[in-house]
Protein backbone atom coordinates (compact mmCIF):
# COMPACT_ATOMS: atom_id res chain seq x y z
CA UNK A 1 0.00 0.00 0.00
CA UNK A 2 2.84 2.37 0.89
CA UNK A 3 4.46 1.73 -2.52
CA UNK A 4 1.19 2.56 -4.32
CA UNK A 5 0.79 5.77 -2.34
CA UNK A 6 4.39 6.73 -3.13
CA UNK A 7 3.81 6.16 -6.87
CA UNK A 8 0.59 8.20 -6.75
CA UNK A 9 2.44 11.00 -4.96
CA UNK A 10 5.15 11.02 -7.67
CA UNK A 11 2.51 11.06 -10.42
CA UNK A 12 0.71 13.96 -8.73
CA UNK A 13 3.97 15.89 -8.34
CA UNK A 14 4.77 15.22 -11.99
CA UNK A 15 1.45 16.67 -13.11
CA UNK A 16 2.01 19.75 -10.96
CA UNK A 17 5.36 20.31 -12.69
CA UNK A 18 3.74 19.92 -16.12
CA UNK A 19 1.01 22.39 -15.14
CA UNK A 20 3.59 24.85 -13.86
CA UNK A 21 5.70 24.88 -17.03
CA UNK A 22 2.55 24.99 -19.15
CA UNK A 23 1.78 28.32 -17.51
CA UNK A 24 5.22 29.89 -18.00
CA UNK A 25 6.03 28.38 -21.39
CA UNK A 26 5.26 31.64 -23.21
CA UNK A 27 8.02 33.52 -21.33
CA UNK A 28 10.42 30.63 -20.62
CA UNK A 29 13.06 31.65 -23.17
CA UNK A 30 13.15 35.19 -21.82
CA UNK A 31 13.52 33.94 -18.25
CA UNK A 32 16.29 31.50 -19.16
CA UNK A 33 18.24 33.51 -21.73
CA UNK A 34 21.40 33.82 -19.66
CA UNK A 35 21.16 30.23 -18.53
CA UNK A 36 20.82 28.88 -22.07
CA UNK A 37 23.88 30.73 -23.34
CA UNK A 38 25.86 29.53 -20.31
CA UNK A 39 24.81 25.92 -20.94
CA UNK A 40 25.90 26.13 -24.58
CA UNK A 41 29.33 27.35 -23.46
CA UNK A 42 29.65 24.46 -20.99
CA UNK A 43 28.46 21.84 -23.47
CA UNK A 44 30.96 23.14 -26.02
CA UNK A 45 33.78 22.78 -23.50
CA UNK A 46 32.79 19.31 -22.35
CA UNK A 47 31.73 17.69 -25.64
CA UNK A 48 33.13 17.62 -29.13
CA UNK A 49 30.61 18.19 -31.91
CA UNK A 50 30.64 17.70 -35.64
CA UNK A 51 27.88 18.44 -38.11
CA UNK A 52 27.05 14.72 -38.33
CA UNK A 53 26.13 14.29 -34.65
CA UNK A 54 22.68 12.91 -33.86
CA UNK A 55 21.35 14.66 -30.76
CA UNK A 56 18.62 13.72 -28.29
CA UNK A 57 17.58 16.40 -25.78
CA UNK A 58 15.61 14.93 -22.87
CA UNK A 59 13.44 17.51 -21.10
CA UNK A 60 14.30 19.93 -23.89
CA UNK A 61 11.41 22.29 -23.16
CA UNK A 62 11.19 25.07 -25.73
CA UNK A 63 14.03 23.53 -27.74
CA UNK A 64 16.31 26.51 -27.21
CA UNK A 65 19.41 24.49 -26.28
CA UNK A 66 18.93 22.17 -29.25
CA UNK A 67 18.29 25.10 -31.58
CA UNK A 68 21.46 26.91 -30.46
CA UNK A 69 23.54 23.73 -30.85
CA UNK A 70 22.07 23.05 -34.29
CA UNK A 71 22.96 26.57 -35.39
CA UNK A 72 26.43 26.58 -33.79
CA UNK A 73 27.52 23.27 -35.32
CA UNK A 74 25.39 23.27 -38.51
CA UNK A 75 23.90 19.91 -37.52
CA UNK A 76 22.63 17.93 -40.49
CA UNK A 77 19.97 16.04 -38.53
CA UNK A 78 17.33 17.75 -36.37
CA UNK A 79 17.78 17.68 -32.61
CA UNK A 80 15.08 15.44 -31.09
CA UNK A 81 13.51 17.47 -28.28
CA UNK A 82 11.54 15.33 -25.80
CA UNK A 83 9.33 17.07 -23.25
CA UNK A 84 5.95 16.38 -21.56
CA UNK A 85 4.75 20.01 -21.73
CA UNK A 86 2.80 20.65 -24.92
CA UNK A 87 2.91 24.45 -24.70
CA UNK A 88 6.71 24.34 -24.50
CA UNK A 89 6.94 22.09 -27.54
CA UNK A 90 4.66 24.40 -29.52
CA UNK A 91 7.40 27.00 -29.16
CA UNK A 92 10.11 24.45 -30.00
CA UNK A 93 8.35 23.47 -33.23
CA UNK A 94 8.86 26.98 -34.58
CA UNK A 95 12.64 26.79 -34.18
CA UNK A 96 15.01 25.68 -36.88
CA UNK A 97 16.73 22.34 -36.40
CA UNK A 98 14.23 20.91 -33.91
CA UNK A 99 11.95 17.86 -34.04
CA UNK A 100 9.62 17.43 -31.07
CA UNK A 101 8.27 14.45 -29.12
CA UNK A 102 5.57 14.95 -26.49
CA UNK A 103 6.51 12.53 -23.69
CA UNK A 104 8.19 12.17 -20.35
CA UNK A 105 11.68 10.65 -20.40
CA UNK A 106 10.29 7.36 -19.10
CA UNK A 107 7.51 7.24 -21.68
CA UNK A 108 9.89 8.06 -24.52
CA UNK A 109 12.44 5.38 -23.64
CA UNK A 110 9.61 2.83 -23.19
CA UNK A 111 7.86 3.66 -26.47
CA UNK A 112 7.89 1.46 -29.55
CA UNK A 113 8.92 4.49 -31.61
CA UNK A 114 12.22 4.74 -29.73
CA UNK A 115 13.25 1.13 -30.36
CA UNK A 116 16.18 0.80 -32.71
CA UNK A 117 17.05 4.52 -32.65
CA UNK A 118 20.53 5.63 -31.64
CA UNK A 119 22.13 8.97 -30.83
CA UNK A 120 25.74 10.10 -30.60
CA UNK A 121 24.90 12.87 -28.11
CA UNK A 122 22.21 12.66 -25.42
CA UNK A 123 21.53 15.72 -23.27
CA UNK A 124 19.80 15.69 -19.89
CA UNK A 125 19.79 19.35 -18.91
CA UNK A 126 18.40 20.32 -15.49
CA UNK A 127 15.59 17.76 -15.51
CA UNK A 128 16.96 14.72 -13.65
CA UNK A 129 15.12 15.72 -10.45
CA UNK A 130 11.81 15.31 -12.31
CA UNK A 131 12.43 11.68 -13.29
CA UNK A 132 10.05 9.20 -11.67
CA UNK A 133 12.19 6.21 -12.66
CA UNK A 134 15.83 7.19 -13.24
CA UNK A 135 16.90 3.56 -13.66
CA UNK A 136 14.54 3.18 -16.62
CA UNK A 137 15.92 6.39 -18.14
CA UNK A 138 19.53 5.21 -17.89
CA UNK A 139 18.53 1.85 -19.30
CA UNK A 140 17.22 3.76 -22.31
CA UNK A 141 20.40 5.82 -22.52
CA UNK A 142 22.48 2.61 -22.53
CA UNK A 143 20.37 1.23 -25.37
CA UNK A 144 20.26 4.36 -27.55
CA UNK A 145 23.75 5.78 -27.07
CA UNK A 146 26.15 4.90 -29.89
CA UNK A 147 29.35 3.06 -28.98
CA UNK A 148 31.43 6.25 -29.25
CA UNK A 149 28.62 8.51 -28.05
CA UNK A 150 28.39 10.70 -24.95
CA UNK A 151 25.49 11.53 -22.65
CA UNK A 152 25.81 14.76 -20.67
CA UNK A 153 23.65 15.14 -17.56
CA UNK A 154 23.74 18.66 -16.14
CA UNK A 155 22.26 20.00 -12.90
CA UNK A 156 22.44 23.42 -11.26
CA UNK A 157 23.19 24.26 -7.63
CA UNK A 158 21.49 26.72 -5.23
CA UNK A 159 24.35 29.14 -5.88
CA UNK A 160 23.53 29.32 -9.58
CA UNK A 161 21.89 32.39 -11.01
CA UNK A 162 19.18 33.61 -11.21
CA UNK A 163 19.48 34.56 -7.57
CA UNK A 164 17.41 32.79 -4.94
CA UNK A 165 16.32 34.27 -1.63
CA UNK A 166 16.98 32.28 1.54
CA UNK A 167 13.63 30.47 1.82
CA UNK A 168 13.80 29.46 -1.85
CA UNK A 169 17.30 28.03 -1.35
CA UNK A 170 15.92 25.81 1.39
CA UNK A 171 13.50 24.23 -1.11
CA UNK A 172 16.17 23.65 -3.76
CA UNK A 173 16.20 20.01 -4.85
CA UNK A 174 19.67 18.62 -4.29
CA UNK A 175 20.79 15.78 -6.51
CA UNK A 176 22.53 12.69 -5.13
CA UNK A 177 25.43 12.41 -7.59
CA UNK A 178 26.95 9.21 -6.16
CA UNK A 179 23.51 7.63 -6.62
CA UNK A 180 23.43 8.78 -10.26
CA UNK A 181 26.88 7.31 -10.87
CA UNK A 182 25.78 4.03 -9.29
CA UNK A 183 22.62 3.90 -11.41
CA UNK A 184 24.59 4.65 -14.58
CA UNK A 185 27.21 2.01 -13.84
CA UNK A 186 24.48 -0.57 -13.12
CA UNK A 187 23.55 -0.23 -16.82
CA UNK A 188 27.08 -1.12 -17.92
CA UNK A 189 28.01 2.49 -18.62
CA UNK A 190 30.94 4.60 -17.46
CA UNK A 191 30.20 7.76 -15.45
CA UNK A 192 32.44 10.72 -14.57
CA UNK A 193 31.24 13.47 -12.24
CA UNK A 194 32.70 16.98 -12.69
CA UNK A 195 31.87 20.64 -12.02
CA UNK A 196 31.99 23.62 -14.36
CA UNK A 197 31.24 27.32 -14.05
CA UNK A 198 30.13 30.11 -16.33
CA UNK A 199 29.87 33.81 -15.50
CA UNK A 200 27.19 36.11 -16.83
CA UNK A 201 26.28 39.73 -16.16
CA UNK A 202 22.58 39.83 -15.31
CA UNK A 203 20.26 42.77 -14.84
CA UNK A 204 18.87 42.61 -11.31
CA UNK A 205 15.37 43.26 -12.62
CA UNK A 206 15.67 40.19 -14.88
CA UNK A 207 16.47 38.09 -11.80
CA UNK A 208 13.44 39.52 -10.04
CA UNK A 209 11.29 38.79 -13.09
CA UNK A 210 12.50 35.18 -12.95
CA UNK A 211 11.29 34.95 -9.36
CA UNK A 212 7.94 36.63 -10.00
CA UNK A 213 7.25 34.30 -12.92
CA UNK A 214 8.33 31.26 -10.87
CA UNK A 215 11.13 30.23 -13.23
CA UNK A 216 11.80 27.18 -11.07
CA UNK A 217 8.84 24.90 -10.34
CA UNK A 218 9.76 24.95 -6.63
CA UNK A 219 8.96 28.68 -6.58
CA UNK A 220 5.30 27.92 -7.26
CA UNK A 221 4.86 27.08 -3.57
CA UNK A 222 5.39 30.74 -2.60
CA UNK A 223 2.64 33.36 -2.52
CA UNK A 224 3.07 36.67 -4.33
CA UNK A 225 3.76 38.39 -1.01
CA UNK A 226 6.45 35.83 -0.13
CA UNK A 227 8.08 36.34 -3.53
CA UNK A 228 8.09 40.10 -3.01
CA UNK A 229 9.61 39.67 0.46
CA UNK A 230 12.33 37.52 -1.14
CA UNK A 231 12.96 40.16 -3.79
CA UNK A 232 13.26 42.82 -1.08
CA UNK A 233 15.84 40.61 0.67
CA UNK A 234 17.91 40.34 -2.51
CA UNK A 235 17.49 44.01 -3.39
CA UNK A 236 19.03 44.96 -0.05
CA UNK A 237 21.85 42.46 -0.55
CA UNK A 238 22.77 43.53 -4.10
CA UNK A 239 22.96 47.30 -4.53
CA UNK A 240 24.03 47.50 -8.20
CA UNK A 241 21.52 47.18 -11.01
CA UNK A 242 23.76 44.64 -12.74
CA UNK A 243 25.03 41.53 -10.99
CA UNK A 244 27.96 39.31 -11.90
CA UNK A 245 26.33 35.92 -11.47
CA UNK A 246 28.06 32.57 -11.59
CA UNK A 247 26.25 29.52 -12.89
CA UNK A 248 27.66 26.48 -11.10
CA UNK A 249 26.98 23.22 -12.92
CA UNK A 250 27.41 19.69 -11.66
CA UNK A 251 27.83 17.39 -14.64
CA UNK A 252 27.87 13.65 -15.15
CA UNK A 253 29.59 12.55 -18.36
CA UNK A 254 28.28 9.13 -19.45
CA UNK A 255 29.97 6.90 -22.02
CA UNK A 256 30.15 3.27 -23.01
CA UNK A 257 33.08 0.98 -22.20
N, C-alpha and C positions, 0 to 999 in steps of 0.2 A: 504493500500500500504506500509506504514511504517513497519507493522508487517511482511509482505512478505520479504521486503528488509533486515530486521533484521534476519529472519530465513536463508536467502540466505547467509548473512554475516557469521553466525555461521557455516553453512555447509562448506563454503569456508575455514574458519579458521580451522575447523576440518580436512579437507583434507590436509591442510598445515602441521598440526601436524603429521598426518599419514605419509606424505611424508618425514618429517624430521626424524622420528624414523625409517623409512624404510632404510634411508641412514646410520644411526649409529648403526643399530641393531647388526652388526658383532662385534663391540667393546663395546657394552653396558655393558656387565658384568664386563669388565675390568675397565670401567669408574666408575661404581657404586659399586665396591667391598666393600669399607669401609662403604658405605651407607647401603648395604644389610645386612652386619653383625650387624650394629647398629640397624636396624629395627627388626631383629630377637631377639636381646636382649630386645628391648622395648616390642615387642609382647609377649615374654615369661614372662615379668613382669606384663603385663596388663591382659593377658588371661590365663586361665588354659586349658591345653590340655591333652587328653588321646589318645591312639592309635585308638580309635573308632570314633574320630571326623570326620565329613564330612565338607570339606573346599572348599569354593568358593573364588577365587581371581580375583576381578574385576580390569581390567587394569594391568594384571599380567605380561605383557611384555614377557621377555625371560624365565619366570617361575622360576627364581632363588629363590625368597622368598618362593614359594610353595615347591620347591625342598628341600631347607634347612629345612623347617618345617617338611616335610615328613620324612626326614632323622633323624632329632632331636627327633621326637616323634614316629617313626616307625608307621606312619599312615597306616591303613589297606586299606583305599580307596584312589584312586588318587586325588590329588588336582585339581579342575577344574579351569584352567587358561583361562580367557576371555580377549581377546585383539583384536583391529581392525587392527593391523600391522602384515601382513603375515610373513615378514622376521624375526620378533621377535619370532613368534610362531614356526617357523621352528627350531629355537635354542631350544625352550622350549620342543619340541617333543622328543629331544634327551636326556632329563633329566629324571632320575628315579622318579617315583611317580607323574608324571604330565600328565593330559589329557587336550587337548587344544580345544578352541572354538573361531573361527574367527568371532568377532562381537564387536560392540560398547556396552557399558553398556545398553543403551536404547534398542538396537536391541535384545540383549540377553534376557532382562526381558520381552520383548514384543513377543518373539518367542513362537511358539507352543511347541518346544522341552523343554522349561523351565517350562511349566505348570506341576504342580503336584510334582516338585522336591523340596526338602528341604535340608537345610544345617545348621549345628550347629555352624559353624564359617564362617562369611563372611568378607573378607578383602577388603578395599578400600584404597590402598596405593598410595599416591601422584598422584592421577588422578582426584580428584573431580573437579578441575578447568577446566577440559576438557569436563565435562558433558554439553550436550546441554539442557537436560531436567531433572534436579535433582529430581523434584517431581516424575517423572515416575520411576526413579531409586529407590527412597526410597519406593515407592509403591511396587516395586518388592522385595525389602529387607523385607518389612513387610509380604509379601506373602510367601517367601521362607525360612525365618528364623524360626528355630524350637522354640517351646515355651520356652525352657531353653537355647536357643542359644544366641550368641553375635556377633554383627557386629562391627568391629573396622575400623574407618575412620581416616587416618593419613595424615597430611600435614606438609610440612617443612616451615621454615621461612627464610627471607633473611640472617639471621645470621648463618644459617646452612652451614656446609661444603658440597662440595668443595667451596672454597672462591670465592666471587663475587667482581668484581671491582665496583666502584661507579655508573657508568652509567648502569651497569647490574642490580644493586640493585633497581634502579629506575623503571625498567621494571618488577620487580618481581610481580607475581600475588597474591595479598593478598586475603585471603578467609574470607568471612563474617560468622563467627562462630555462632552468634546469629540467623542468617538466616537459617543456617543448622539445628540448634536445633529446630527452628520453623517448618521447613519442615518435620523433622523427627517426631515431636510430632503431626503434622497434619495427619500422617498415623497411629496414635494410638500407637506409640512406645515411649519408654523412652529414653532420650538422656542425657549424662553427658559429659561435656567438661573439659578436663584436659591437662596439659603439662608434657612432659618428656624430658630427656636429655641423651645423650650418647657421651662419649669422645672417640676420635680415634686419633692416631698419623698418620699423612699423610705426604708423601713425597711431597715437594713443586712442584716438576716436574709433579707429578700425578695430582695435582690440575690444573696446567697449561695445561696439556693434556686434562683434562675435558673441559676446556674453548675452546681450539683449536678445539676440536671435537664437540663443541656445545652440551654438555651433557644435558642442559635444552633447550627446544624448543624455549624459548624466546631469547636465544643467537644467533639464526639463523638470527636475524635482523641486526647483526653486521658484518661489513666487516672484512677481515683478518687483515687489518691494525689497525682497532679499537680494535680487540681482542688482538693484540700484544701491543697496548698502555695500555690496561687494565692489561695485564700481567706485563708490566714494572712498573705500579703503585703498584701492589701487591708485586713485587720483591723488590721494595724499602721499602715497609712497613714491610715485613717479611724477616729478614736477614738470619735466620737459614734454612738449607735444609729440616728440618723436622718441621712440625707445629702441635701443639696440637689443634685440631679442635673439636668444640662442635656441634653436631647435636641437634638442638632444634626442637622438634616435638609437634605440637598441635594435639590433639586426641579427637575424639568424640566416646564415647562408647555407642552403641545402643542395647537396649534389649526390650523384650516384657513385658507388665504389667502382 
